[in-house]
Amino acid sequence: MTPPEPVTGAVETRLAELGHRVPEVAAPVAAYVPAVRHGDLVFSSGQVPFVDGELELTGKVGEGPGLVSPQDATRLAGVCALNAIAAVKSVVGDLDRVVRVVKVVGFVASDPGFTGQPGVVNGASELLGHAFGDAGVHARSAVGVAVLPLDVPVEVEITVAVRD
């Protein structure tokens, strides 16, 4: 007899339908914690696109040789959002307790001529929208920067409201 599939809530079910599973929370690479709860808000630390502890791509986002394509960076922004969801889960346990994604901040390590940061951060926004439905609609900033930790192309942090 095979063991039953783990029971997950609605958020994790929607993510699974997209082919995603909530990963284990990434271990901090410096002196911080992955997420902090204050009242009914949970603030994630900036999450980078680790998959199973590895970075697939590093470098600046832009068009041209030696740069991370905007399409790849958009996909990686979704990975960052998934890691941010894992950070939130590490604090609240059940992702169905999230009542609203309040704010998303995305940082894009950009080649000097690249101005498509909002499109890149859409990768995070769209994943959060699929995961949380109407509660995933959020305010957002998309910021171009010269460099990010570990030379990653994108980093995402989220703030969510939760219920007890």
N, CA, C and O of each residue as an XYZ file, in Angstrom:
656
protein
N       0.853     -1.178      0.000
C       0.000      0.000      0.000
C       0.891      1.231      0.000
O       1.828      1.322      0.793
N       0.606      2.171     -0.880
C       1.398      3.401     -0.949
C       0.867      4.406      0.055
O      -0.339      4.479      0.293
N       1.774      5.184      0.648
C       1.306      6.189      1.612
C       0.494      7.270      0.901
O       0.746      7.568     -0.266
N      -0.475      7.854      1.595
C      -1.281      8.904      0.972
C      -0.427     10.139      0.703
O       0.574     10.389      1.373
N      -0.854     10.892     -0.291
C      -0.203     12.171     -0.593
C      -0.367     13.098      0.605
O      -1.401     13.056      1.272
N       0.637     13.942      0.896
C       0.473     14.879      2.005
C      -0.684     15.836      1.725
O      -0.863     16.313      0.604
N      -1.449     16.100      2.753
C      -2.569     17.022      2.625
C      -2.026     18.441      2.692
O      -1.274     18.791      3.602
N      -2.408     19.230      1.741
C      -1.989     20.627      1.733
C      -3.221     21.506      1.664
O      -4.310     21.055      1.310
N      -3.032     22.754      2.004
C      -4.125     23.701      1.937
C      -4.341     24.211      0.523
O      -3.685     23.771     -0.422
N      -5.262     25.136      0.396
C      -5.635     25.674     -0.911
C      -4.462     26.361     -1.612
O      -4.288     26.208     -2.821
N      -3.665     27.107     -0.866
C      -2.535     27.819     -1.488
C      -1.543     26.821     -2.059
O      -1.120     26.952     -3.207
N      -1.174     25.838     -1.278
C      -0.203     24.854     -1.758
C      -0.780     23.999     -2.879
O      -0.037     23.562     -3.758
N      -2.073     23.753     -2.869
C      -2.717     23.027     -3.955
C      -2.639     23.826     -5.252
O      -2.326     23.275     -6.307
N      -2.927     25.130     -5.172
C      -2.837     25.973     -6.384
C      -1.411     26.005     -6.913
O      -1.197     25.958     -8.125
N      -0.434     26.085     -6.017
C       0.966     26.059     -6.456
C       1.300     24.722     -7.116
O       1.986     24.687     -8.137
N       0.819     23.630     -6.540
C       1.073     22.305     -7.112
C       0.471     22.189     -8.508
O       1.056     21.559     -9.390
N      -0.697     22.795     -8.709
C      -1.325     22.773    -10.035
C      -0.453     23.474    -11.073
O      -0.546     23.179    -12.265
N       0.395     24.402    -10.623
C       1.327     25.101    -11.515
C       2.664     24.370    -11.622
O       3.570     24.814    -12.328
N       2.777     23.251    -10.920
C       4.019     22.489    -10.952
C       5.029     22.898     -9.910
O       6.204     22.548    -10.022
N       4.599     23.641     -8.886
C       5.504     24.112     -7.837
C       5.175     23.442     -6.512
O       4.022     23.120     -6.225
N       6.205     23.242     -5.722
C       6.021     22.850     -4.337
C       6.714     23.908     -3.488
O       7.713     24.495     -3.903
N       6.183     24.140     -2.314
C       6.825     25.103     -1.420
C       8.094     24.439     -0.889
O       8.027     23.392     -0.245
N       9.246     25.046     -1.159
C      10.507     24.427     -0.725
C      10.725     24.625      0.773
O       9.996     25.365      1.433
N      11.731     23.953      1.281
C      12.194     24.251      2.634
C      12.720     25.681      2.614
O      13.259     26.134      1.604
N      12.568     26.378      3.708
C      13.042     27.754      3.764
C      14.557     27.768      3.584
O      15.271     26.950      4.164
N      15.038     28.712      2.768
C      16.474     28.822      2.513
C      17.188     29.306      3.771
O      16.713     30.204      4.467
N      18.325     28.703      4.047
C      19.124     29.123      5.197
C      19.690     30.508      4.936
O      20.169     30.777      3.834
N      19.648     31.393      5.924
C      20.219     32.732      5.751
C      21.709     32.662      5.415
O      22.427     31.789      5.903
N      22.162     33.593      4.574
C      23.580     33.651      4.216
C      24.322     34.719      5.018
O      25.504     34.965      4.774
N      23.639     35.354      5.971
C      24.253     36.383      6.826
C      23.467     36.424      8.136
O      22.767     35.469      8.471
N      23.582     37.524      8.874
C      22.967     37.645     10.199
C      21.544     38.193     10.110
O      21.312     39.381     10.330
N      20.600     37.318      9.788
C      19.180     37.677      9.719
C      18.365     36.399      9.785
O      18.919     35.300      9.766
N      17.046     36.543      9.861
C      16.141     35.400      9.810
C      15.318     35.495      8.526
O      15.156     36.589      7.985
N      14.799     34.379      8.031
C      14.055     34.404      6.770
C      12.780     35.248      6.803
O      12.399     35.831      5.788
N      12.118     35.318      7.961
C      10.889     36.102      8.070
C      10.627     36.425      9.531
O      11.073     35.718     10.435
N       9.891     37.517      9.740
C       9.530     37.962     11.088
C       8.055     38.324     11.082
O       7.559     38.965     10.156
N       7.357     37.898     12.145
C       5.963     38.304     12.323
C       5.900     39.421     13.337
O       6.552     39.366     14.380
N       5.103     40.448     13.024
C       4.815     41.540     13.947
C       3.318     41.800     13.850
O       2.836     42.307     12.837
N       2.595     41.458     14.888
C       1.141     41.597     14.845
C       0.570     40.687     13.776
O       0.850     39.488     13.753
N      -0.238     41.264     12.888
C      -0.827     40.442     11.831
C      -0.032     40.521     10.528
O      -0.522     40.086      9.486
N       1.176     41.063     10.567
C       2.015     41.154      9.371
C       3.222     40.229      9.485
O       3.804     40.065     10.557
N       3.580     39.632      8.359
C       4.811     38.855      8.254
C       5.647     39.496      7.158
O       5.184     39.705      6.037
N       6.883     39.802      7.509
C       7.839     40.419      6.590
C       8.886     39.374      6.234
O       9.564     38.844      7.115
N       9.020     39.076      4.946
C      10.091     38.158      4.567
C      11.368     38.960      4.354
O      11.324     40.133      3.983
N      12.492     38.319      4.590
C      13.763     38.896      4.160
C      13.826     38.767      2.643
O      13.050     38.023      2.043
N      14.743     39.485      2.034
C      14.931     39.347      0.597
C      15.314     37.916      0.266
O      16.214     37.342      0.879
N      14.625     37.350     -0.704
C      14.873     35.960     -1.104
C      15.481     35.941     -2.501
O      15.029     36.642     -3.406
N      16.504     35.129     -2.650
C      17.180     35.001     -3.936
C      16.765     33.687     -4.586
O      16.150     32.850     -3.926
N      17.082     33.485     -5.858
C      16.552     32.324     -6.586
C      17.312     31.013     -6.362
O      17.787     30.397     -7.316
N      17.423     30.593     -5.105
C      17.984     29.282     -4.798
C      16.963     28.201     -5.156
O      15.779     28.329     -4.842
N      17.420     27.154     -5.806
C      16.625     25.948     -6.017
C      17.473     24.799     -5.496
O      18.554     24.524     -6.018
N      16.978     24.138     -4.471
C      17.727     23.049     -3.833
C      19.142     23.495     -3.456
O      20.110     22.757     -3.645
N      19.244     24.701     -2.925
C      20.520     25.215     -2.444
C      21.478     25.711     -3.512
O      22.611     26.074     -3.197
N      21.052     25.736     -4.762
C      21.924     26.141     -5.866
C      21.345     27.342     -6.609
O      20.129     27.525     -6.673
N      22.238     28.154     -7.169
C      21.839     29.258     -8.041
C      22.034     28.820     -9.490
O      23.124     28.405     -9.883
N      20.970     28.917    -10.273
C      21.046     28.527    -11.681
C      21.813     29.553    -12.509
O      22.620     29.191    -13.366
N      21.559     30.822    -12.251
C      22.169     31.903    -13.026
C      22.645     33.005    -12.098
O      22.074     33.225    -11.030
N      23.688     33.689    -12.514
C      24.148     34.884    -11.822
C      24.433     35.945    -12.873
O      24.545     35.647    -14.062
N      24.549     37.183    -12.418
C      24.910     38.267    -13.325
C      23.845     39.329    -13.444
O      22.832     39.310    -12.745
N      24.099     40.253    -14.344
C      23.210     41.394    -14.595
C      22.145     41.031    -15.616
O      22.360     40.183    -16.482
N      20.991     41.683    -15.503
C      19.890     41.471    -16.436
C      19.985     42.509    -17.548
O      20.238     43.688    -17.300
N      19.780     42.051    -18.759
C      19.784     42.948    -19.909
C      19.736     42.146    -21.191
O      19.555     40.928    -21.179
N      19.901     42.847    -22.295
C      19.912     42.214    -23.615
C      21.350     42.158    -24.095
O      22.052     43.169    -24.076
N      21.791     40.994    -24.523
C      23.125     40.896    -25.092
C      23.946     39.793    -24.493
O      23.559     39.163    -23.509
N      25.100     39.565    -25.108
C      25.974     38.477    -24.657
C      26.459     38.692    -23.225
O      26.791     39.808    -22.825
N      26.491     37.610    -22.472
C      26.995     37.664    -21.103
C      26.005     38.191    -20.088
O      26.339     38.298    -18.908
N      24.794     38.525    -20.513
C      23.774     39.051    -19.603
C      22.668     38.021    -19.401
O      22.423     37.177    -20.263
N      22.014     38.101    -18.267
C      20.852     37.264    -18.000
C      19.678     37.869    -18.757
O      19.389     39.056    -18.607
N      19.005     37.071    -19.562
C      17.891     37.597    -20.358
C      16.737     38.024    -19.458
O      16.551     37.466    -18.377
N      15.967     39.006    -19.901
C      14.784     39.396    -19.119
C      13.827     38.224    -18.895
O      13.189     38.143    -17.845
N      13.719     37.322    -19.862
C      12.828     36.166    -19.705
C      13.328     35.249    -18.589
O      12.542     34.794    -17.759
N      14.625     34.980    -18.569
C      15.171     34.152    -17.493
C      15.021     34.845    -16.146
O      14.690     34.201    -15.150
N      15.260     36.143    -16.109
C      15.139     36.889    -14.855
C      13.700     36.884    -14.350
O      13.471     36.803    -13.143
N      12.735     36.969    -15.252
C      11.319     36.925    -14.868
C      10.991     35.581    -14.223
O      10.306     35.528    -13.201
N      11.480     34.502    -14.819
C      11.282     33.170    -14.247
C      11.933     33.083    -12.870
O      11.353     32.524    -11.939
N      13.144     33.638    -12.742
C      13.846     33.604    -11.460
C      13.138     34.448    -10.394
O      13.204     34.125     -9.208
N      12.468     35.520    -10.807
C      11.685     36.304     -9.856
C      10.572     35.448     -9.257
O      10.250     35.584     -8.077
N       9.985     34.567    -10.067
C       8.990     33.626     -9.549
C       9.591     32.665     -8.541
O       8.954     32.328     -7.543
N      10.827     32.218     -8.800
C      11.527     31.349     -7.843
C      11.748     32.099     -6.533
O      11.562     31.541     -5.452
N      12.145     33.363     -6.634
C      12.328     34.182     -5.420
C      11.025     34.285     -4.642
O      11.020     34.164     -3.417
N       9.912     34.509     -5.353
C       8.610     34.607     -4.684
C       8.259     33.289     -4.000
O       7.723     33.294     -2.892
N       8.550     32.171     -4.639
C       8.296     30.872     -4.024
C       9.129     30.716     -2.749
O       8.645     30.186     -1.749
N      10.371     31.176     -2.787
C      11.211     31.128     -1.590
C      10.687     32.069     -0.511
O      10.796     31.769      0.678
N      10.116     33.212     -0.915
C       9.510     34.123      0.062
C       8.275     33.484      0.694
O       8.031     33.644      1.890
N       7.504     32.764     -0.106
C       6.358     32.028      0.434
C       6.838     31.008      1.465
O       6.217     30.845      2.515
N       7.939     30.325      1.168
C       8.498     29.358      2.127
C       8.903     30.056      3.416
O       8.702     29.515      4.504
N       9.470     31.253      3.306
C       9.858     32.000      4.506
C       8.630     32.355      5.341
O       8.659     32.245      6.566
N       7.557     32.778      4.684
C       6.309     33.079      5.393
C       5.776     31.819      6.063
O       5.369     31.855      7.224
N       5.777     30.708      5.337
C       5.275     29.443      5.900
C       6.068     29.040      7.132
O       5.509     28.471      8.069
N       7.366     29.329      7.142
C       8.189     28.953      8.299
C       7.759     29.679      9.565
O       8.060     29.228     10.670
N       7.061     30.798      9.414
C       6.595     31.580     10.556
C       5.144     31.253     10.914
O       4.802     31.170     12.094
N       4.288     31.066      9.900
C       2.854     30.894     10.177
C       2.367     29.458     10.064
O       1.259     29.152     10.504
N       3.162     28.579      9.490
C       2.775     27.179      9.373
C       1.854     26.896      8.207
O       2.237     26.179      7.282
N       0.661     27.434      8.227
C      -0.363     27.178      7.211
C      -0.517     28.411      6.328
O      -0.925     29.473      6.800
N      -0.193     28.268      5.054
C      -0.281     29.414      4.131
C      -1.705     29.896      3.913
O      -1.910     31.016      3.445
N      -2.694     29.072      4.243
C      -4.083     29.517      4.125
C      -4.431     30.565      5.173
O      -5.520     31.138      5.121
N      -3.543     30.832      6.116
C      -3.745     31.907      7.096
C      -3.410     33.277      6.504
O      -3.715     34.305      7.110
N      -2.788     33.298      5.329
C      -2.480     34.577      4.670
C      -3.781     35.140      4.111
O      -4.461     34.493      3.313
N      -4.120     36.365      4.543
C      -5.344     37.009      4.058
C      -5.062     38.053      2.988
O      -5.977     38.481      2.284
N      -3.798     38.470      2.857
C      -3.465     39.457      1.834
C      -1.955     39.523      1.661
O      -1.208     39.577      2.637
N      -1.520     39.518      0.421
C      -0.146     39.914      0.110
C      -0.202     41.431      0.029
O      -0.834     41.984     -0.871
N       0.452     42.101      0.959
C       0.338     43.555      1.084
C       1.306     44.270      0.149
O       0.920     45.187     -0.575
N       2.570     43.840      0.171
C       3.602     44.568     -0.577
C       4.649     43.594     -1.084
O       5.025     42.643     -0.399
N       5.109     43.852     -2.294
C       6.215     43.110     -2.897
C       7.265     44.124     -3.301
O       6.949     45.154     -3.898
N       8.518     43.831     -2.974
C       9.639     44.655     -3.438
C      10.574     43.727     -4.200
O      11.040     42.718     -3.671
N      10.835     44.084     -5.437
C      11.737     43.302     -6.264
C      12.939     44.136     -6.658
O      12.804     45.285     -7.080
N      14.109     43.549     -6.515
C      15.361     44.198     -6.902
C      15.928     43.447     -8.098
O      16.002     42.218     -8.088
N      16.325     44.186     -9.124
C      16.859     43.578    -10.338
C      18.258     44.128    -10.573
O      18.431     45.332    -10.763
N      19.259     43.246    -10.560
C      20.628     43.654    -10.878
C      20.656     43.935    -12.376
O      20.553     43.017    -13.191
N      20.793     45.197    -12.728
C      20.540     45.617    -14.102
C      21.782     46.130    -14.816
O      22.582     46.883    -14.262
N      21.914     45.694    -16.069
C      22.869     46.317    -16.967
C      22.463     47.797    -17.069
O      21.269     48.092    -17.018
N      23.410     48.737    -17.210
C      23.055     50.156    -17.190
C      21.956     50.578    -18.178
O      21.213     51.516    -17.893
N      21.842     49.921    -19.303
C      20.815     50.303    -20.277
C      19.489     49.601    -20.104
O      18.560     49.859    -20.869
N      19.367     48.715    -19.121
C      18.139     47.936    -18.954
C      17.122     48.699    -18.116
O      17.430     49.152    -17.013
N      15.905     48.838    -18.647
C      14.841     49.559    -17.932
C      13.572     48.712    -17.766
O      12.498     49.250    -17.499
N      13.694     47.412    -17.920
C      12.525     46.537    -17.849
C      12.304     45.886    -16.507
O      11.754     44.786    -16.444
N      12.715     46.531    -15.430
C      12.572     45.952    -14.096
C      11.122     45.566    -13.763
O      10.902     44.498    -13.192
N      10.127     46.400    -14.101
C       8.750     46.000    -13.772
C       8.341     44.682    -14.430
O       7.651     43.873    -13.811
N       8.756     44.461    -15.669
C       8.433     43.203    -16.339
C       9.082     42.011    -15.664
O       8.470     40.948    -15.554
N      10.320     42.177    -15.209
C      11.009     41.097    -14.508
C      10.275     40.756    -13.215
O      10.040     39.581    -12.931
N       9.916     41.755    -12.439
C       9.274     41.518    -11.145
C       7.862     40.963    -11.329
O       7.290     40.415    -10.386
N       7.291     41.099    -12.534
C       6.007     40.450    -12.802
C       6.069     38.952    -12.552
O       5.053     38.342    -12.216
N       7.248     38.346    -12.709
C       7.373     36.913    -12.424
C       6.983     36.586    -10.995
O       6.350     35.562    -10.738
N       7.358     37.450    -10.066
C       6.975     37.264     -8.663
C       5.495     37.583     -8.469
O       4.769     36.821     -7.831
N       5.055     38.702     -9.015
C       3.659     39.121     -8.827
C       2.685     38.098     -9.381
O       1.666     37.809     -8.754
N       2.984     37.551    -10.538
C       2.078     36.583    -11.148
C       2.023     35.292    -10.329
O       0.944     34.726    -10.152
N       3.157     34.821     -9.831
C       3.148     33.615     -9.003
C       2.336     33.851     -7.735
O       1.551     32.990     -7.338
N       2.512     35.001     -7.097
C       1.760     35.310     -5.885
C       0.266     35.412     -6.184
O      -0.557     34.972     -5.381
N      -0.084     35.982     -7.319
C      -1.493     36.061     -7.711
C      -2.108     34.688     -7.908
O      -3.230     34.438     -7.468
N      -1.370     33.787     -8.574
C      -1.869     32.419     -8.762
C      -2.004     31.708     -7.424
O      -2.990     31.011     -7.183
N      -1.018     31.881     -6.558
C      -1.015     31.166     -5.281
C      -2.125     31.632     -4.353
O      -2.798     30.815     -3.725
N      -2.318     32.946     -4.264
C      -3.224     33.497     -3.257
C      -4.526     34.043     -3.832
O      -5.360     34.544     -3.076
N      -4.725     33.963     -5.136
C      -5.951     34.466     -5.744
C      -6.116     35.955     -5.497
O      -5.149     36.711     -5.590
N      -7.330     36.382     -5.184
C      -7.597     37.809     -4.952
C      -6.745     38.368     -3.815
O      -6.392     39.548     -3.831
N      -6.412     37.539     -2.833
C      -5.568     37.995     -1.724
C      -4.131     38.231     -2.165
O      -3.344     38.802     -1.411
N      -3.778     37.807     -3.364
C      -2.432     38.012     -3.884
C      -2.222     39.330     -4.591
O      -1.104     39.638     -5.003
N      -3.294     40.130     -4.745
C      -3.164     41.446     -5.377
C      -2.464     42.371     -4.385
O      -2.881     42.469     -3.231
N      -1.412     43.045     -4.820
C      -0.538     43.751     -3.885
C       0.001     45.057     -4.455
O      -0.045     45.295     -5.662
N       0.514     45.900     -3.557
C       1.319     47.057     -3.950
C       2.728     46.536     -4.235
O       3.112     45.479     -3.735
N       3.508     47.286     -5.045
C       4.794     46.740     -5.450
C       5.776     47.829     -5.842
O       5.395     48.895     -6.325
N       7.048     47.534     -5.622
C       8.146     48.339     -6.153
C       9.064     47.412     -6.926
O       9.313     46.281     -6.508
N       9.568     47.895     -8.059
C      10.551     47.158     -8.864
C      11.745     48.088     -9.038
O      11.643     49.135     -9.678
N      12.875     47.695     -8.461
C      14.017     48.588     -8.347
C      15.228     48.007     -9.080
O      15.606     46.859     -8.846
N      15.822     48.786     -9.949
C      17.062     48.389    -10.602
C      18.243     48.757     -9.719
O      18.319     49.870     -9.199
N      19.170     47.808     -9.554
C      20.351     48.033     -8.721
C      21.592     47.586     -9.485
O      21.504     46.850    -10.468
N      22.749     48.044     -9.013
C      24.011     47.715     -9.672
C      24.421     46.265     -9.447
O      24.920     45.611    -10.363
N      24.215     45.762     -8.243
C      24.611     44.392     -7.926
C      23.798     43.917     -6.727
O      23.363     44.712     -5.895
N      23.602     42.593     -6.660
C      22.885     41.977     -5.542
C      23.790     40.934     -4.883
O      24.780     40.510     -5.478
N      23.458     40.520     -3.663
C      24.275     39.504     -2.988
C      24.455     38.253     -3.851
O      23.543     37.841     -4.567
N      25.616     37.675     -3.772
C      25.975     36.459     -4.507
C      25.899     36.645     -6.018
O      25.911     35.666     -6.764
N      25.821     37.893     -6.474
C      25.718     38.229     -7.900
C      24.442     37.686     -8.542
O      24.416     37.416     -9.743
N      23.373     37.525     -7.736
C      22.107     37.040     -8.293
C      21.484     38.137     -9.148
O      21.725     39.320     -8.910
N      20.681     37.752    -10.145
C      20.043     38.753    -10.995
C      18.808     39.404    -10.385
O      18.423     40.502    -10.785
N      18.180     38.727     -9.411
C      16.935     39.245     -8.851
C      16.786     38.798     -7.397
O      17.245     37.725     -7.005
N      16.134     39.647     -6.614
C      15.836     39.358     -5.199
C      14.441     39.911     -4.928
O      14.083     40.981     -5.418
N      13.658     39.172     -4.141
C      12.270     39.571     -3.847
C      12.005     39.441     -2.368
O      12.410     38.467     -1.733
N      11.310     40.443     -1.814
C      10.810     40.355     -0.439
C       9.314     40.636     -0.470
O       8.827     41.383     -1.320
N       8.591     40.028      0.469
C       7.148     40.236      0.536
C       6.721     40.563      1.958
O       7.381     40.192      2.928
N       5.606     41.263      2.055
C       4.921     41.506      3.317
C       3.507     40.980      3.158
O       2.815     41.331      2.202
N       3.068     40.130      4.100
C       1.725     39.585      4.039
C       0.992     39.835      5.350
O       1.610     39.932      6.411
N      -0.319     39.936      5.268
C      -1.181     39.998      6.450
C      -1.720     38.604      6.699
O      -2.089     37.895      5.762
N      -1.764     38.209      7.974
C      -2.228     36.864      8.323
C      -3.294     36.949      9.413
O      -3.401     37.939     10.136
N      -4.076     35.877      9.503
C      -5.065     35.749     10.574
C      -4.575     34.686     11.541
O      -3.813     33.794     11.171
N      -5.023     34.794     12.783
C      -4.675     33.767     13.780
C      -5.484     32.521     13.584
O      -5.322     31.556     14.331
